[in-house]
Amino acid sequence: MSVTAAQGFRAAGVAAGLKASGAPDLALVVNDGPDHHGAAVFTSNRVEAAPVTWSRQVASDGRVDAVVLNSGGANACTGAQGFADTHTTAEKVADVLGVSAGDVVVCSTGLIGELLPMPSLLEGVERAAGALAVDGGLDAATAIKTTDTVPKLAQVERDGWTVGGMAKGAGMLAPSLATMLVVVTTDAVVPAGELDGILRAATAVTFDRIDSDGCQSTNDTVLLLASGASGVAVDPADLRTAVTEVCASLARQLIADAEGANHDIAIEVRTAASEADALEVARAIARNNLFKCAVFGNDPNWGRVLAAVGTTRAAFAPHELDVSINGIQVCRAGGVGEDRALVDLTPREVHVVVDLHAGDRAVTVWTNDLTHEYVHENSAYSS
Amino acid sequence: MSVTAAQGFRAAGVAAGLKASGAPDLALVVNDGPDHHGAAVFTSNRVEAAPVTWSRQVASDGRVDAVVLNSGGANACTGAQGFADTHTTAEKVADVLGVSAGDVVVCSTGLIGELLPMPSLLEGVERAAGALAVDGGLDAATAIKTTDTVPKLAQVERDGWTVGGMAKGAGMLAPSLATMLVVVTTDAVVPAGELDGILRAATAVTFDRIDSDGCQSTNDTVLLLASGASGVAVDPADLRTAVTEVCASLARQLIADAEGANHDIAIEVRTAASEADALEVARAIARNNLFKCAVFGNDPNWGRVLAAVGTTRAAFAPHELDVSINGIQVCRAGGVGEDRALVDLTPREVHVVVDLHAGDRAVTVWTNDLTHEYVHENSAYSS
């Protein structure tokens, strides 16, 4: 499972003492080749953490030999010392693995504005290197958890080749409490130049379409690594499909484990003039605190959906809008439809369908409700 | 006080039976002249309520004789019948007052997607007309409350002329639970053509700079009415200053009474390259749920401020950002500043200062924290 499902990868997860709890907090993923292709997508937040700045450079040449990930500290807003610490971490990984530091991606997640305890971290790197195993994927996925209650793993098998992955957090576009970190691996043989396009195509329709709480992290990173160890040359289109499946599974798991959420909400915007319109409308609904509170209260308050739609620039006429919630068309032609009392919001999964009647494009964005537990988790301690 | 502080205005507030609680829910404000100048600013939400559609037309010729306002129902997303009901309401007011329906502004607030109980409402209009009084301002302000715990009133006295006003809700740009409705009156003598510019200048730096929860209503309306009853001709610039003072007071009261809020947060963005940049940054912080939860938890989590700043397109360099919270510079040059433990977040009022070091423009936006009580109020019942 996880990042070691594909051949050619070893992984480990250890407790390096970065978390006060003593829980595992350092993961290492190594690509043993023969290929060492890597591609990455990072947060678009302009205030980016030191490991993001470092790893952008590492990934830019398309070669990645190893990834070291730590929870227990984001190493963001930590200035020159923070960047030096990331560099030192990569050098240490390079040293113990016998690779170049310039091929080591570094990912961090945790509190912003604190320096990492480097002696502990470097000692943890040594132990992680010693623990590397071809079945270490679960340990690695466990070590990158922050407020996640479960590790997130995914895997798809094809004819002779495999794609696997792990994730933590709650969303690329707009992660919750802390950062989203994702590592996807494959043993498919694929030209190095194809990897970046495959990863961007996959994230655009998966991680970019989940939005737990509208907030964006300084550390988000999604990596795709290819070892070629299966020996099976794969059509890039087939690999894109498989990588997208893995990313979709991980994205759905992130929403299902989002902080304090009681409902997972699929917002499907249909009959839009363009995909961009559909996305803008879906995201506006996904970020509307009043709507999200209503869902928490099992209240099918479609007026809040329309009020959110009305804030967008998408093509639509207000008197043509239709809204269904869990199969009941509560709003028809911009006005009252079926009785809202017919809507059952007790299941965890909620399906909202909005028809703009302006074209034939559709998009689904996943979000969560806004709950007491969300407020508690994000107010009760620094995170 | 309130809308009857200025000469030439009468007002009333009655219980028309629109609210199940039996609390006052219908207000009437009448301009007895000699001038009947009026200007209005409405929600920019494209899904606008029937009374907004109606009142846009009424205010467009610069003459307003009366305003009827109801709580207990937004009359939004109610189709042709909803618009007919607004029209009928204006006709009724016109009838009992002996004015033209085309000079009667209608404002509604409450649940979206429900038709108003018109017999009750029209009977209430009759009783409100009978109760009109030159000291009826407090009654009117009380009748437009929804989740407001107190009526909001303001007044400034100048040399022989007065500006007064009332408000309900939580913010023009982004009101909470329901709608923001504001009526400001003056007895100053001012050319009719000046009123619109004065109102827009005042709202731009007051109601447009409060943002309680990032949500935008379908019904927001701000009115400025001038009776000329003082007989004092006033320089438009002086009137603009006075109207801005009244609007600023009302805006501050809205934030202080926002749903479930424990803290009022002033976000001051300084040394920006432009006012637009400063506004974009301030609003991004004001809408960040993680930051708002942290303030609720008395946690000076400046990393969440920087993460919000980083989502904007404003001119700044991440390594130059400074952030102070309640006088303690917790972030200096994009990194760790003074000890965050020195910040005292126990007072209700919180002052966040962000320096972009990109110019000399500054803006302050007010918002609230995100609390358990906010979630409760917006999930426990349809609103």
Interface residues (C-beta under 8 A of the other chain):
Chain A: S44 N45 R46 V47 E48 A74 A76 C77 T78 G79 G82 L111 I112 G113 E114 L115 S176 L177 D213 G214 C215 Q216 S217 T218 R287 N288 N289 L290 C293 A294 F296 G297 D299 N301 W302 G303 R304 L306 A307 A308 V309 G310 T311 T312 F316 P318 H319 L321 V330 C331 A333 G334 G335 V336 R340 L370 T371 H372 Y374 V375 H376 N378 S379 A380 Y381 S382 S383
Chain B: S44 N45 R46 V47 E48 A74 A76 C77 T78 G79 G82 L111 I112 G113 E114 L115 S176 L177 D213 G214 C215 Q216 S217 T218 R287 N288 N289 L290 C293 A294 F296 G297 D299 N301 W302 G303 R304 L306 A307 A308 V309 G310 T311 T312 F316 P318 H319 L321 V330 C331 A333 G334 G335 V336 R340 L370 T371 H372 Y374 V375 H376 N378 S379 A380 Y381 S382 S383
